[in-house]
């Protein structure tokens, strides 16, 4: 059985990643206690995912899996992109980030509110090997939030799926089937096989 240490300390990501990886036959161990947050100093999702995976691998001595996710909005020239988690500033809440996004899109017609969630998953092994994969989920940004589940931009992101609802309106099981992170994790499973 494959075993990875999770690099994320985000409880929402931990639940999502653990559930999908378990379905794929991958056992996950929690991030080492007391490990400081890794500064995401890279200017790409790939760079940040690798920084986190390498730091956790070095701290734990085991293969580590990390992700970095961004929401790329076409009408905003790809913003917030790699800075999605801190779009409204360092330490911003999900609500503050969503509010800033909706203000930036104020007056933009529905047909021009296309966006794509991108997740990069990186695995760093103690022997120096690395695996990097991506998952994408296209959709549109709504004018107001809908749904009580999920986190981040989930309440305003309507994916291009049949009978779509926002990611925040989906159950965890539905989200784990369709999300950008789930797609990246399945790509990881394929890469590992």
KEKE-3310 file (N, C-alpha, C; in steps of 0.2 Angstrom, whole numbers, plus 5000, padded with zeros to 4 digits):
npx = (5004:5002:5009:5007:5012:5001:5003:4995:4987:4975:4959:4947:4953:4960:4951:4944:4955:4959:4948:4947:4959:4959:4949:4956:4965:4976:4985:4984:4994:4993:4999:5014:5014:5016:5024:5029:5020:5022:5030:5023:5031:5033:5029:5020:5007:5012:5025:5023:5016:5026:5036:5029:5027:5040:5045:5037:5040:5054:5053:5046:5052:5045:5037:5028:5013:5006:4996:4992:4980:4971:4960:4955:4950:4943:4938:4946:4959:4964:4966:4960:4970:4986:4986:4975:4971:4974:4969:4961:4971:4984:4980:4967:4949:4939:4926:4930:4938:4929:4920:4928:4931:4918:4916:4926:4920:4909:4896:4900:4894:4884:4888:4901:4908:4917:4927:4941:4945:4960:4970:4985:4994:5008:5020:5033:5047:5058:5069:5072:5064:5050:5033:5021:5005:4990:4973:4958:4944:4931:4920:4908:4907:4896:4884:4880:4883:4879:4874:4879:4890:4907:4921:4932:4930:4919:4905:4902:4905:4900:4901:4904:4895:4883:4867:4871:4876:4882:4898:4897:4885:4885:4886:4899:4903:4898:4906:4918:4918:4918:4926:4940:4951:4949:4950:4963:4969:4964:4972:4984:4984:4983:4996:5004:5002)
npy = (4994:5011:5025:5041:5057:5070:5087:5097:5108:5112:5109:5106:5103:5092:5083:5081:5077:5066:5057:5055:5050:5038:5030:5027:5018:5023:5026:5039:5050:5061:5078:5082:5086:5103:5107:5121:5133:5133:5145:5151:5155:5154:5158:5151:5138:5125:5127:5131:5120:5110:5116:5115:5101:5096:5102:5095:5082:5082:5085:5075:5063:5054:5050:5064:5072:5086:5100:5114:5126:5136:5149:5154:5168:5172:5185:5193:5193:5181:5182:5178:5168:5161:5168:5166:5161:5172:5183:5195:5200:5196:5184:5185:5181:5167:5173:5186:5186:5181:5191:5202:5196:5196:5210:5214:5209:5215:5221:5214:5204:5189:5179:5182:5178:5167:5155:5145:5132:5127:5114:5109:5094:5088:5076:5073:5063:5054:5050:5059:5059:5066:5069:5077:5083:5089:5095:5101:5112:5119:5133:5145:5161:5165:5179:5180:5171:5154:5140:5130:5122:5116:5127:5142:5148:5141:5144:5153:5147:5140:5125:5118:5107:5093:5097:5106:5113:5125:5122:5123:5119:5106:5089:5082:5070:5071:5082:5077:5068:5076:5088:5099:5096:5083:5078:5080:5072:5059:5059:5059:5046:5038:5042:5036:5023)
npz = (5000:4996:5005:5010:5018:5022:5017:5019:5031:5032:5037:5029:5016:5020:5024:5011:5003:5010:5009:4995:4992:5000:4993:4982:4987:4994:5008:5020:5031:5044:5044:5051:5068:5075:5064:5055:5045:5027:5018:5004:4992:4978:4961:4954:4954:4953:4958:4971:4977:4976:4985:4997:4998:4998:5010:5020:5017:5021:5034:5039:5034:5026:5010:5004:5001:4993:4989:4978:4974:4963:4958:4942:4934:4919:4915:4923:4919:4923:4937:4954:4954:4957:4969:4976:4989:4997:4991:4996:5004:5016:5028:5025:5026:5020:5016:5014:5003:4994:4993:4988:4976:4970:4970:4961:4949:4947:4938:4926:4914:4914:4904:4903:4914:4915:4922:4929:4940:4946:4951:4958:4961:4971:4974:4984:4986:4998:4991:4982:4970:4961:4958:4948:4945:4938:4940:4933:4933:4924:4924:4930:4938:4950:4953:4966:4982:4984:4994:5008:5010:5008:5005:5004:4987:4984:4986:4976:4964:4950:4942:4926:4923:4921:4926:4936:4952:4963:4970:4984:4986:4984:4990:5001:4995:4982:4978:4979:4969:4957:4958:4955:4963:4966:4953:4950:4960:4955:4944:4949:4955:4943:4938:4947:4945)
capx = (5000:5006:5008:5009:5010:4998:5006:4990:4984:4968:4954:4943:4957:4962:4945:4943:4960:4960:4943:4948:4965:4957:4946:4961:4970:4982:4984:4987:4996:4992:5004:5017:5012:5021:5027:5027:5017:5027:5029:5021:5034:5033:5023:5015:5004:5017:5031:5020:5014:5032:5038:5025:5028:5047:5046:5034:5044:5060:5051:5043:5056:5041:5034:5023:5008:5004:4992:4990:4974:4969:4954:4958:4944:4945:4937:4951:4965:4967:4966:4966:4976:4990:4985:4968:4969:4976:4967:4959:4976:4987:4975:4960:4944:4935:4921:4933:4941:4923:4917:4933:4930:4912:4916:4930:4916:4903:4894:4902:4888:4885:4892:4909:4911:4920:4933:4943:4948:4966:4974:4992:4996:5015:5023:5040:5049:5064:5075:5072:5059:5044:5027:5017:4999:4985:4966:4955:4936:4929:4914:4907:4907:4889:4884:4880:4884:4874:4876:4882:4895:4913:4925:4935:4926:4914:4898:4901:4908:4896:4905:4901:4893:4876:4863:4876:4875:4888:4902:4895:4878:4886:4888:4906:4903:4898:4912:4924:4918:4919:4930:4947:4956:4947:4952:4970:4970:4964:4978:4990:4983:4985:5003:5008:5001)
capy = (5000:5018:5029:5048:5062:5076:5093:5103:5109:5115:5103:5105:5100:5086:5078:5080:5073:5059:5053:5053:5045:5032:5027:5025:5014:5027:5028:5046:5051:5068:5083:5082:5092:5108:5110:5128:5134:5134:5151:5150:5161:5153:5162:5146:5133:5120:5129:5131:5113:5107:5119:5112:5093:5095:5103:5090:5076:5083:5085:5068:5057:5050:5054:5069:5075:5093:5103:5121:5127:5143:5151:5159:5171:5175:5193:5197:5191:5175:5183:5179:5164:5158:5171:5165:5161:5178:5188:5201:5201:5191:5182:5186:5175:5165:5178:5192:5184:5180:5198:5205:5194:5199:5217:5215:5206:5219:5224:5209:5200:5182:5176:5184:5177:5161:5154:5138:5130:5122:5111:5105:5090:5087:5072:5073:5057:5055:5048:5065:5059:5070:5068:5083:5082:5094:5094:5107:5112:5125:5135:5152:5164:5168:5186:5180:5165:5149:5134:5130:5117:5118:5132:5146:5151:5136:5146:5157:5144:5135:5121:5116:5100:5092:5098:5109:5117:5127:5117:5123:5116:5098:5085:5080:5064:5074:5086:5072:5065:5081:5094:5100:5093:5076:5076:5080:5066:5054:5060:5056:5038:5036:5043:5031:5016)
capz = (5000:4996:5011:5010:5023:5020:5018:5021:5038:5031:5039:5023:5011:5023:5023:5004:5000:5013:5006:4988:4991:5002:4988:4977:4990:4996:5015:5022:5038:5045:5044:5058:5073:5076:5058:5053:5038:5022:5014:4997:4988:4971:4958:4951:4958:4953:4963:4978:4979:4977:4991:5003:4998:5000:5017:5024:5016:5024:5041:5041:5032:5022:5004:5006:4995:4994:4983:4978:4970:4962:4954:4937:4931:4913:4915:4927:4917:4927:4944:4958:4952:4962:4975:4978:4996:5000:4987:4999:5009:5020:5033:5023:5027:5013:5015:5012:4997:4989:4992:4984:4969:4967:4968:4955:4944:4947:4931:4921:4912:4916:4899:4903:4920:4915:4927:4930:4946:4944:4957:4956:4967:4970:4978:4985:4989:5001:4986:4977:4965:4962:4954:4948:4941:4938:4939:4931:4933:4922:4927:4930:4944:4951:4956:4974:4985:4985:4997:5014:5011:5005:5008:4998:4982:4982:4985:4970:4958:4947:4938:4920:4924:4920:4933:4940:4957:4966:4974:4991:4986:4983:4996:5000:4990:4975:4977:4979:4962:4952:4959:4952:4967:4965:4946:4951:4964:4951:4939:4953:4955:4936:4937:4951:4942)
cpx = (5004:5004:5011:5007:5007:5002:5001:4988:4977:4963:4950:4947:4959:4957:4944:4948:4960:4954:4944:4954:4964:4954:4951:4967:4976:4981:4988:4989:4995:4999:5008:5015:5018:5025:5024:5024:5023:5026:5028:5024:5035:5028:5019:5012:5009:5023:5029:5019:5021:5036:5035:5027:5035:5048:5043:5038:5051:5059:5049:5047:5052:5039:5028:5019:5006:5000:4993:4985:4973:4963:4956:4952:4946:4944:4942:4958:4969:4968:4960:4971:4979:4989:4978:4966:4971:4974:4965:4965:4978:4982:4968:4955:4942:4930:4924:4935:4935:4921:4922:4932:4924:4912:4920:4925:4910:4902:4896:4896:4890:4889:4899:4912:4914:4926:4935:4947:4954:4969:4980:4993:5003:5016:5030:5042:5056:5070:5076:5068:5053:5039:5023:5011:4994:4978:4963:4947:4934:4922:4913:4906:4900:4889:4883:4881:4878:4877:4879:4888:4901:4917:4928:4929:4920:4907:4897:4903:4903:4899:4901:4900:4885:4872:4867:4873:4882:4892:4900:4888:4879:4887:4895:4907:4903:4904:4918:4924:4920:4924:4937:4952:4955:4950:4960:4972:4970:4970:4984:4990:4985:4993:5007:5007:5005)
cpy = (5006:5022:5036:5052:5068:5082:5098:5102:5111:5109:5101:5101:5093:5081:5076:5075:5066:5054:5051:5048:5038:5027:5024:5020:5017:5029:5035:5046:5059:5072:5083:5088:5097:5110:5116:5128:5135:5140:5149:5156:5160:5157:5158:5141:5127:5121:5129:5124:5109:5110:5115:5104:5092:5096:5098:5084:5076:5082:5078:5062:5053:5054:5058:5071:5082:5096:5111:5122:5135:5144:5156:5161:5174:5183:5197:5195:5186:5176:5180:5174:5161:5162:5171:5165:5168:5184:5195:5203:5195:5190:5183:5180:5173:5170:5184:5191:5184:5187:5202:5203:5196:5206:5218:5213:5210:5222:5219:5205:5193:5178:5177:5182:5170:5161:5146:5137:5126:5120:5107:5101:5088:5081:5072:5066:5058:5054:5054:5065:5063:5068:5074:5082:5088:5091:5101:5106:5118:5126:5142:5155:5167:5175:5186:5172:5160:5143:5135:5126:5120:5124:5137:5149:5147:5139:5150:5154:5139:5131:5119:5108:5099:5093:5101:5113:5120:5122:5117:5120:5108:5095:5084:5075:5067:5078:5082:5069:5070:5086:5093:5096:5085:5073:5076:5074:5060:5054:5057:5049:5035:5036:5038:5024:5016)
cpz = (5000:5002:5009:5016:5020:5022:5021:5029:5038:5032:5033:5018:5014:5022:5016:5001:5003:5010:4999:4988:4994:4997:4983:4980:4993:5004:5016:5029:5038:5045:5051:5062:5074:5070:5056:5046:5033:5019:5007:4993:4981:4968:4953:4956:4959:4958:4970:4981:4980:4983:4997:5003:5000:5007:5021:5023:5021:5032:5044:5040:5028:5015:5007:5000:4997:4988:4984:4973:4969:4957:4949:4933:4925:4912:4919:4925:4921:4935:4947:4957:4958:4969:4978:4985:5000:4995:4990:5004:5013:5026:5032:5024:5020:5011:5012:5005:4992:4988:4988:4977:4966:4966:4962:4948:4943:4940:4925:4920:4913:4911:4899:4910:4921:4920:4927:4937:4944:4951:4954:4962:4965:4976:4978:4989:4993:4996:4981:4971:4966:4957:4954:4943:4942:4937:4937:4931:4931:4924:4926:4937:4945:4953:4963:4976:4985:4988:5003:5015:5008:5008:5002:4994:4980:4981:4979:4963:4956:4941:4931:4920:4923:4926:4938:4946:4959:4970:4981:4992:4986:4990:4995:4995:4983:4973:4975:4972:4957:4952:4956:4957:4966:4958:4947:4955:4960:4946:4943:4954:4949:4935:4941:4949:4936)
residu = (UNK:UNK:UNK:UNK:UNK:UNK:UNK:UNK:UNK:UNK:UNK:UNK:UNK:UNK:UNK:UNK:UNK:UNK:UNK:UNK:UNK:UNK:UNK:UNK:UNK:UNK:UNK:UNK:UNK:UNK:UNK:UNK:UNK:UNK:UNK:UNK:UNK:UNK:UNK:UNK:UNK:UNK:UNK:UNK:UNK:UNK:UNK:UNK:UNK:UNK:UNK:UNK:UNK:UNK:UNK:UNK:UNK:UNK:UNK:UNK:UNK:UNK:UNK:UNK:UNK:UNK:UNK:UNK:UNK:UNK:UNK:UNK:UNK:UNK:UNK:UNK:UNK:UNK:UNK:UNK:UNK:UNK:UNK:UNK:UNK:UNK:UNK:UNK:UNK:UNK:UNK:UNK:UNK:UNK:UNK:UNK:UNK:UNK:UNK:UNK:UNK:UNK:UNK:UNK:UNK:UNK:UNK:UNK:UNK:UNK:UNK:UNK:UNK:UNK:UNK:UNK:UNK:UNK:UNK:UNK:UNK:UNK:UNK:UNK:UNK:UNK:UNK:UNK:UNK:UNK:UNK:UNK:UNK:UNK:UNK:UNK:UNK:UNK:UNK:UNK:UNK:UNK:UNK:UNK:UNK:UNK:UNK:UNK:UNK:UNK:UNK:UNK:UNK:UNK:UNK:UNK:UNK:UNK:UNK:UNK:UNK:UNK:UNK:UNK:UNK:UNK:UNK:UNK:UNK:UNK:UNK:UNK:UNK:UNK:UNK:UNK:UNK:UNK:UNK:UNK:UNK:UNK:UNK:UNK:UNK:UNK:UNK:UNK:UNK:UNK:UNK:UNK:UNK)
# end
